[in-house]
Amino acid sequence: MCVSDHVRVCESHGLISDILQTQTSLADLLLRSLEELTEDELTKIKYNLIHLAYEKYQQIPRGQLENLDRMGIADKMIRSYGEVGALKVTLQILKKMNMNDLVQRMNEDLQKGNHAF
């Protein structure tokens, strides 16, 4: 039996589990990328989230980021932008910070997971 939620997905074809695995992987990728940052780099990520000017994504107020650790930042970004949006914003900020090696590794991880991004 198929379930409708903007797109028809049929459990018998395993599409739901594929979607859930992808979503979990995107969140994990975001967290792993934040874990690779130094404290100074993490502070710059927070600064960029506070002063964000990227596509349709809204700035996150300073007070909502100040005391968050990496996991908290990832969670806040996902709740604010969705998983795909959080990764897009992260990649954009990392490019702005000239962290091209990390951007490249993240893009490679996305391609390995066959994520539509």
C-alpha positions as CSV (number, residue, x, y, z in Angstrom):
1,M,0.0,0.0,0.0
2,C,1.3,3.5,-0.9
3,V,1.3,6.5,1.3
4,S,1.0,10.1,0.0
5,D,3.1,13.0,1.4
6,H,3.7,15.3,-1.5
7,V,5.1,12.3,-3.3
8,R,3.7,8.8,-3.6
9,V,6.1,6.4,-1.9
10,C,5.5,2.7,-1.7
11,E,6.9,0.7,1.3
12,S,7.1,-2.5,-0.7
13,H,9.8,-0.9,-2.9
14,G,11.9,0.1,0.1
15,L,11.8,3.8,-0.9
16,I,10.8,5.0,2.6
17,S,13.8,3.4,4.2
18,D,16.1,4.8,1.5
19,I,14.7,8.3,2.2
20,L,15.1,7.9,6.0
21,Q,18.6,6.6,5.6
22,T,19.5,9.6,3.4
23,Q,18.1,12.0,5.9
24,T,20.0,10.5,8.7
25,S,23.2,10.5,6.6
26,L,22.7,14.2,5.8
27,A,22.4,15.1,9.5
28,D,25.5,12.9,10.3
29,L,27.5,14.6,7.5
30,L,26.6,18.0,8.9
31,L,27.6,17.0,12.4
32,R,30.8,15.4,11.2
33,S,31.8,18.5,9.3
34,L,31.2,20.7,12.4
35,E,33.3,18.3,14.5
36,E,36.3,18.9,12.2
37,L,36.3,22.6,13.0
38,T,38.5,24.3,15.6
39,E,36.9,26.5,18.2
40,D,37.9,29.6,16.2
41,E,36.4,28.2,13.0
42,L,33.2,27.2,14.9
43,T,32.9,30.8,16.2
44,K,33.2,32.0,12.6
45,I,30.4,29.5,11.6
46,K,28.2,31.0,14.3
47,Y,29.0,34.5,13.1
48,N,28.1,33.7,9.6
49,L,24.8,32.1,10.7
50,I,24.0,35.3,12.6
51,H,24.8,37.4,9.6
52,L,23.6,35.0,6.9
53,A,22.7,36.3,3.5
54,Y,22.3,33.2,1.4
55,E,19.3,32.4,-0.8
56,K,16.1,32.0,1.1
57,Y,17.7,31.1,4.5
58,Q,17.1,33.3,7.5
59,Q,19.7,34.5,10.0
60,I,19.7,32.7,13.3
61,P,19.5,35.1,16.2
62,R,22.8,35.4,18.2
63,G,21.1,34.4,21.5
64,Q,20.0,31.1,19.9
65,L,23.6,30.1,19.0
66,E,25.8,31.6,21.8
67,N,26.0,28.6,24.1
68,L,25.5,25.8,21.6
69,D,28.1,23.0,21.1
70,R,28.5,21.4,17.7
71,M,25.6,19.1,18.1
72,G,23.4,21.9,19.2
73,I,24.4,24.0,16.2
74,A,23.7,21.2,13.8
75,D,20.3,20.6,15.4
76,K,19.5,24.3,15.3
77,M,20.5,24.5,11.6
78,I,18.4,21.5,10.7
79,R,15.4,22.8,12.6
80,S,15.8,26.2,10.9
81,Y,16.7,25.2,7.4
82,G,15.9,21.5,7.0
83,E,18.7,18.9,6.5
84,V,19.4,19.8,2.8
85,G,19.3,23.5,3.6
86,A,21.6,23.1,6.6
87,L,24.1,21.4,4.4
88,K,23.8,24.0,1.6
89,V,24.3,26.8,4.2
90,T,27.3,25.0,5.7
91,L,28.9,24.5,2.4
92,Q,28.4,28.1,1.5
93,I,29.9,29.3,4.8
94,L,32.8,27.0,4.5
95,K,33.6,28.2,1.0
96,K,33.4,31.8,2.3
97,M,35.9,30.8,5.0
98,N,38.2,29.2,2.3
99,M,37.9,25.8,3.9
100,N,37.9,24.2,0.4
101,D,39.4,20.8,1.6
102,L,36.5,20.3,4.0
103,V,34.0,21.4,1.3
104,Q,35.5,18.9,-1.2
105,R,35.4,16.1,1.4
106,M,31.7,16.9,2.1
107,N,30.9,16.9,-1.6
108,E,32.6,13.6,-2.0
109,D,30.7,12.1,0.9
110,L,27.5,13.4,-0.6
111,Q,28.3,11.8,-4.0
112,K,29.3,8.5,-2.3
113,G,25.9,8.4,-0.6
114,N,24.2,9.3,-3.9
115,H,22.4,12.1,-2.2
116,A,20.4,14.4,-4.5
117,F,21.5,17.9,-3.3
